[in-house]
Each structure stands twice: as C-alpha cells, then as structure tokens.
Amino acid sequence: MLNSPLFEVAISLSLIYFLLALLTSGINEFVTSMLAKRGQVLRDALANILDDQSTKNWVSHIYDHPLIKSISKKKTSLPSYISPDTFVTVFSDLLMQNEDGKPVKRTFENVEKAVDGLEDGDLKTMLQTLLHNAENDINKFQKELKNWYDTLMDRVSGWYKKEINKIIFVISLIVCFSLNIDTFKITQTLWTNPQLRAAMVAAAEEQVRQNQALQSDSLFNAAANTDSLLQDIRMTYHDITALSLPIGWKGNEEIIQCSKKDDSWSIDWKNLFLKIGGLLFTSIAVHFGAPFWFDLLNKFINFRASGKKPASSTS
C-alpha cells in the first residue's frame, strides 16, 4: 500500500499542487504589492465607516497624520497595515482638537464634548456607545476604541481575502494554461514511470523537510520588496521545471494533427476537451492554497515513513 503506484502518484500530485500554489501566491503578492491592493482595501474600509454622513473627511486627515506617513513605504503609497495602537493614537489626536486645530487635554469629559460636537451619523453613534461602555474612564475608552478597530480589521481581512481569491484563481489559470500543467497527462505519465514516481517522492520528502514551518497562505513575505518577491518566484519556478514532468507546450501533435496526404490540419476534439479538463482541474486544485497541499503532503510523507519496515540487522 505505502509503496503502491497509487499512493506515490497521490504524493507526486500533492507536491506539484503545493509548488504551483506557492508560485501563484508569490505572483499574487507581487501584483498586489505593485497595485497597493492591501492599502487600498484598508483605506476604503475606513472611509466606509468614518466618512459616512460626515463632512470632516476623517480618512484624509488620518492618512495625512505624520505617524501614518511614517509607515508608508513611499510618500505616494498607502500603508498596507495600521496597527491598533497607531490608529487609536492618530484618531485620538484628531478627535481631541479645539476649533483652531490645537490639541486639548485628553480627559473623559473632553472626549464626551468632542463626540457630542460631531455630526449625527454612524461614527457619532459608535463613539457614544464606546463612551457608555468605558464608564467615565479615558483608558477604558481607548481600549474600547482599540477593540472596535480590531473587529473592523477582521472584517477588512475577510473582504480582502474574497477579493484576492478571485485574483489568485485567475493567476492559477494563467500559470497552468501557459505552462501546460495538465493533471490528466501528468497522472498518466507518473502511473507508467516508476523512476519518475520515485524521484517525485524523494523531492516531496525534501520539500516537507525544508518547509516544516509553513503557517500562512504563502512562503513569500508580503512586506518584502519586489526584487525579493521576484527572486522567490524564480526559485519556485525552477523547482517546478526541475521535476522532469511532461509540462510545457513543446508540441500539440495530440490535439492538432497534420495529414500527410494533403498537408491539411485537423483538431482531435476528444484530446482537446481532455486537455482543457486537465488544465482546469490543475487550476482548481492549486486554488486550495499552499497550506492545504503542504498539510496533505506532510501527512502522506509521515504516514509513509511510519509504515516503512525497519532495516534488518545482520548478526
């Protein structure tokens, strides 16, 4: 069972999907970094909450604050993350100002006056609720504001993941179709090639050994610069192409056939549909993500290792 072709093919396919998911994730991180997608989603979420029915334009003031500007990679870029402590400090600075824009002493009474002076809307209602929960304690109010921001960031994370999942699926389609990574063709080749299966299992064991600490959607650092991301993408692409698999568009003789009699071309529709199905199958599998395939690959390898017979000793 543990050395059966079926089990070795399962390990091999898990390795392929894992590496492809890493490659797709790395490309996604590069694209979203270039487009500042994370920062834009964060700004839009804050604007949706803070600027609702308000003429003050809170978000513009927040992003113009020196603390926020200091965490932006460039003067014109949006920060991809604002910590709860930073948000509370910046928001408190903007809230606790007099009509001349000068800061006032941060007391609970002054906070109440500042909130009462706001325009009616969701923001004012939310702050009044936080004040009520704070029970006349300025420190509790800031803690309540921090907790509210944490909850908002959880929602932002959910929105961002939904948007990114769409992008990742499109990227996985592009990668699988451009590299011609056909699950059906690869499975057929692995099933009939014991040497290739053995090499794939060995490569899978090495990947598990190297990446035991995989905990997130990608091994790529989202905060890394574009040069570092590109280097990681190149390394993962090299790992995929080094597996000696039947990938790439080296020839389409199985789909497009040429007649020797009159040099006419014809399409083998059965093979064409199988090819599209195999590419789509790979794309959908890759969309499950690197953590999913690494966890499955890790279980396969550990199960295989636990079932190996111990080496016989010679007396």
RATAPE-V528537 format. One record per backbone hydrogen bond with DSSP energy under -0.5 kcal/mol. CO is the residue of the C=O (numbers start at 0). NH is the residue of the N-H. Records with the same first field share a line. If there is no record, write none. Layout:
CO: NH + NH
This chain:
0: 3
3: 7
4: 8
5: 9
6: 10
7: 11
8: 12
9: 13
10: 14
11: 15
12: 16
13: 17
14: 18
15: 19
16: 20
17: 21
18: 22
19: 23
20: 24
21: 25
22: 26
23: 27
24: 28
25: 29
26: 30
27: 31
28: 32
29: 33
30: 34
31: 35 + 36
35: 39
36: 40
37: 41
38: 42
39: 43
40: 44
41: 45
42: 46
43: 47
44: 48
45: 49 + 50
46: 50
50: 53
56: 60
57: 61
58: 62
59: 63
60: 64
61: 64
64: 67 + 68
65: 69
66: 70
67: 70
68: 71
73: 76
82: 86
83: 87
84: 88
85: 89
86: 90
87: 91
88: 92
89: 93
90: 94
91: 95
94: 96
95: 103
97: 100
101: 97
104: 106
106: 110
107: 111
108: 112
109: 113
110: 114
111: 115
112: 116
114: 117
120: 124
121: 125
122: 126
123: 127
124: 128
125: 129
126: 130
127: 131
128: 132
129: 133
130: 134 + 135
131: 134
133: 136
135: 137
136: 140
137: 141
138: 142
139: 143
140: 144
141: 145
142: 146
143: 147
144: 148
145: 149
146: 150
147: 151
148: 152
149: 153
150: 154
151: 155
152: 156
153: 157
154: 158
155: 159
156: 160
157: 161
158: 162
159: 163
160: 164
161: 165
162: 166
163: 167
164: 168
165: 169
166: 170
167: 171
168: 172
169: 173
170: 174
171: 175
172: 176
173: 177
174: 178
175: 179 + 180
178: 247
179: 181
180: 182
181: 185
182: 186
183: 187
184: 188
185: 189
186: 190
187: 191
189: 192
192: 196
193: 197
194: 198
195: 199
196: 200
197: 201
198: 202
199: 203
200: 204
201: 205
202: 206
203: 207
204: 208
205: 209
206: 210
208: 211
210: 213
216: 289
219: 221
220: 223
224: 228
225: 229
226: 230
227: 231
228: 232
229: 233
230: 234
231: 235
232: 236
233: 237
234: 238
235: 239
236: 240
237: 241
239: 242
240: 243
244: 246
247: 249
251: 254 + 255
254: 256 + 267
256: 265
258: 262
263: 258
265: 256
266: 268
267: 271
268: 272
269: 273
270: 274
271: 275
272: 276
273: 277
274: 278
275: 279
276: 280
277: 182 + 281
278: 282
279: 283
280: 284
281: 285
282: 286
284: 287
285: 288
288: 292
289: 293
290: 294
291: 295
292: 296
293: 297
294: 298
295: 299
296: 300
297: 301
298: 302
299: 303
300: 304
301: 305
302: 306
304: 307
